[in-house]
Amino acid sequence: MRGLSNIDLPVVVRNLETNMNRFTIYGMRDVDVEITFVTEEELREAVRSGREFYISALERGITIYSEV
């Protein structure tokens, strides 16, 4: 990790490709961008299980694009 700050970017998809890299980190200047791909069902289960990363993203995050 390069910087002290990071951006967490959960990306919710309908289906994951079998060979898709689900977790990726990119360095942008002094900020690390962590991209996590998750299906809609995995997101629901993560929230039911109390996983703070996803709960926080839903409560305080900003939707960049949505077809809903």
MDAnalysis code that builds the backbone (N, CA, C; Angstrom):
import MDAnalysis as mda
import numpy as np

u = mda.Universe.empty(204, n_residues=68, atom_resindex=np.repeat(np.arange(68), 3), trajectory=True)
u.add_TopologyAttr("name", ["N", "CA", "C"] * 68)
u.add_TopologyAttr("resid", np.arange(1, 69))
u.add_TopologyAttr("resname", ["MET", "ARG", "GLY", "LEU", "SER", "ASN", "ILE", "ASP", "LEU", "PRO", "VAL", "VAL", "VAL", "ARG", "ASN", "LEU", "GLU", "THR", "ASN", "MET", "ASN", "ARG", "PHE", "THR", "ILE", "TYR", "GLY", "MET", "ARG", "ASP", "VAL", "ASP", "VAL", "GLU", "ILE", "THR", "PHE", "VAL", "THR", "GLU", "GLU", "GLU", "LEU", "ARG", "GLU", "ALA", "VAL", "ARG", "SER", "GLY", "ARG", "GLU", "PHE", "TYR", "ILE", "SER", "ALA", "LEU", "GLU", "ARG", "GLY", "ILE", "THR", "ILE", "TYR", "SER", "GLU", "VAL"])
u.atoms.positions = np.array([
    [0.830, -1.178, 0.000],
    [0.000, 0.000, 0.000],
    [0.881, 1.249, 0.000],
    [0.619, 2.124, -0.911],
    [1.475, 3.288, -1.067],
    [1.104, 4.426, -0.141],
    [-0.157, 4.810, -0.133],
    [-0.564, 5.969, 0.640],
    [-1.312, 5.584, 1.893],
    [-1.645, 6.584, 2.682],
    [-2.413, 6.331, 3.887],
    [-3.901, 6.323, 3.608],
    [-4.314, 6.875, 2.485],
    [-5.729, 6.925, 2.138],
    [-6.036, 5.870, 1.094],
    [-7.289, 5.434, 1.092],
    [-7.691, 4.530, 0.024],
    [-9.144, 4.778, -0.330],
    [-9.494, 4.295, -1.491],
    [-10.866, 4.351, -1.964],
    [-11.313, 2.911, -2.132],
    [-12.397, 2.547, -1.466],
    [-12.965, 1.211, -1.608],
    [-14.098, 1.294, -2.615],
    [-14.025, 0.468, -3.637],
    [-15.011, 0.512, -4.708],
    [-15.634, -0.876, -4.887],
    [-16.734, -1.147, -4.160],
    [-17.428, -2.409, -4.394],
    [-18.270, -2.296, -5.664],
    [-18.130, -3.267, -6.553],
    [-18.865, -3.278, -7.807],
    [-19.820, -4.466, -7.768],
    [-21.117, -4.174, -7.785],
    [-22.130, -5.222, -7.712],
    [-22.534, -5.601, -9.130],
    [-22.420, -6.897, -9.433],
    [-22.719, -7.396, -10.775],
    [-23.750, -8.517, -10.690],
    [-24.430, -8.755, -11.786],
    [-25.409, -9.854, -11.806],
    [-24.706, -11.205, -11.810],
    [-23.681, -11.329, -12.634],
    [-22.943, -12.585, -12.759],
    [-21.451, -12.289, -12.811],
    [-20.674, -13.177, -12.228],
    [-19.218, -13.068, -12.312],
    [-18.706, -14.064, -13.338],
    [-17.777, -13.632, -14.151],
    [-17.106, -14.544, -15.072],
    [-16.263, -15.502, -14.243],
    [-16.141, -16.735, -14.661],
    [-15.423, -17.728, -13.863],
    [-13.947, -17.399, -13.704],
    [-13.346, -16.762, -14.682],
    [-11.922, -16.444, -14.596],
    [-11.674, -14.985, -14.187],
    [-12.688, -14.328, -13.675],
    [-12.596, -12.912, -13.333],
    [-11.830, -12.707, -12.023],
    [-10.938, -11.727, -12.008],
    [-10.226, -11.354, -10.790],
    [-11.181, -10.523, -9.932],
    [-11.593, -11.046, -8.788],
    [-12.605, -10.388, -7.960],
    [-12.054, -9.239, -7.124],
    [-10.767, -9.225, -6.874],
    [-10.164, -8.201, -6.035],
    [-8.966, -7.598, -6.745],
    [-8.957, -6.282, -6.858],
    [-7.885, -5.593, -7.563],
    [-7.527, -4.320, -6.806],
    [-6.245, -3.983, -6.785],
    [-5.793, -2.740, -6.169],
    [-5.006, -1.955, -7.212],
    [-5.372, -0.689, -7.380],
    [-4.660, 0.209, -8.283],
    [-4.103, 1.366, -7.474],
    [-2.894, 1.786, -7.785],
    [-2.316, 2.969, -7.168],
    [-2.536, 4.178, -8.053],
    [-3.132, 5.212, -7.466],
    [-3.358, 6.467, -8.189],
    [-2.786, 7.591, -7.338],
    [-1.667, 8.124, -7.767],
    [-0.941, 9.128, -6.989],
    [-0.682, 8.583, -5.597],
    [-1.216, 9.210, -4.559],
    [-0.982, 8.745, -3.188],
    [-2.172, 7.997, -2.611],
    [-3.056, 7.528, -3.475],
    [-4.273, 6.854, -3.024],
    [-4.332, 5.464, -3.649],
    [-4.670, 4.483, -2.837],
    [-4.904, 3.142, -3.345],
    [-6.389, 2.962, -3.595],
    [-6.746, 2.441, -4.755],
    [-8.138, 2.159, -5.099],
    [-8.311, 0.644, -5.065],
    [-9.148, 0.185, -4.142],
    [-9.403, -1.236, -3.985],
    [-10.763, -1.556, -4.606],
    [-10.762, -2.377, -5.658],
    [-11.986, -2.727, -6.365],
    [-12.349, -4.167, -6.011],
    [-13.583, -4.345, -5.556],
    [-14.088, -5.662, -5.184],
    [-15.359, -5.943, -5.969],
    [-15.374, -7.018, -6.745],
    [-16.549, -7.426, -7.498],
    [-17.336, -8.438, -6.676],
    [-18.637, -8.227, -6.581],
    [-19.507, -9.100, -5.793],
    [-20.849, -9.210, -6.505],
    [-21.472, -10.391, -6.426],
    [-22.793, -10.546, -7.033],
    [-23.854, -9.964, -6.109],
    [-25.050, -9.764, -6.666],
    [-26.151, -9.236, -5.861],
    [-26.453, -10.160, -4.686],
    [-26.442, -11.463, -4.916],
    [-26.724, -12.422, -3.844],
    [-25.622, -12.393, -2.782],
    [-24.364, -12.310, -3.203],
    [-23.261, -12.228, -2.238],
    [-23.372, -10.966, -1.395],
    [-23.801, -9.873, -2.007],
    [-23.983, -8.626, -1.272],
    [-25.075, -8.784, -0.215],
    [-26.201, -9.365, -0.602],
    [-27.290, -9.582, 0.368],
    [-26.812, -10.439, 1.542],
    [-26.085, -11.500, 1.243],
    [-25.580, -12.388, 2.303],
    [-24.562, -11.667, 3.187],
    [-23.716, -10.860, 2.593],
    [-22.727, -10.112, 3.375],
    [-23.412, -9.147, 4.342],
    [-24.466, -8.495, 3.899],
    [-25.209, -7.576, 4.767],
    [-25.907, -8.356, 5.872],
    [-26.539, -9.480, 5.526],
    [-27.189, -10.321, 6.548],
    [-26.189, -10.804, 7.590],
    [-24.951, -11.050, 7.146],
    [-23.907, -11.541, 8.048],
    [-23.248, -10.424, 8.845],
    [-23.609, -9.181, 8.556],
    [-23.060, -8.056, 9.308],
    [-21.685, -7.594, 8.864],
    [-21.304, -7.857, 7.623],
    [-19.979, -7.448, 7.132],
    [-19.954, -5.933, 6.917],
    [-19.188, -5.271, 7.760],
    [-19.176, -3.814, 7.841],
    [-18.777, -3.141, 6.530],
    [-17.867, -3.728, 5.783],
    [-17.430, -3.140, 4.516],
    [-18.633, -2.869, 3.608],
    [-19.498, -3.862, 3.460],
    [-20.648, -3.730, 2.564],
    [-21.754, -2.876, 3.171],
    [-21.978, -3.016, 4.460],
    [-22.986, -2.194, 5.136],
    [-22.613, -0.719, 5.019],
    [-21.365, -0.408, 5.283],
    [-20.888, 0.975, 5.191],
    [-21.017, 1.505, 3.768],
    [-20.683, 0.675, 2.791],
    [-20.794, 1.107, 1.392],
    [-22.237, 1.447, 1.039],
    [-23.175, 0.642, 1.514],
    [-24.588, 0.897, 1.225],
    [-25.113, 2.126, 1.961],
    [-24.674, 2.324, 3.198],
    [-25.173, 3.443, 4.004],
    [-24.526, 4.777, 3.654],
    [-23.213, 4.750, 3.379],
    [-22.493, 6.025, 3.196],
    [-21.885, 6.187, 1.807],
    [-21.981, 5.167, 0.978],
    [-21.351, 5.218, -0.327],
    [-22.155, 6.026, -1.330],
    [-21.551, 6.247, -2.457],
    [-22.169, 6.988, -3.554],
    [-22.347, 6.030, -4.730],
    [-23.548, 5.961, -5.266],
    [-23.794, 5.115, -6.437],
    [-23.284, 5.840, -7.680],
    [-22.402, 5.181, -8.406],
    [-21.826, 5.769, -9.610],
    [-22.687, 5.432, -10.829],
    [-23.195, 4.211, -10.877],
    [-24.036, 3.777, -11.993],
    [-24.961, 2.684, -11.495],
    [-26.208, 2.723, -11.938],
    [-27.161, 1.694, -11.548],
    [-28.210, 1.519, -12.630],
    [-28.582, 0.289, -12.895],
    [-29.666, 0.005, -13.826],
    [-30.981, -0.188, -13.088],
    [-30.948, -0.087, -11.785],
    [-32.156, -0.296, -10.974],
    [-32.983, 0.954, -10.923],
])
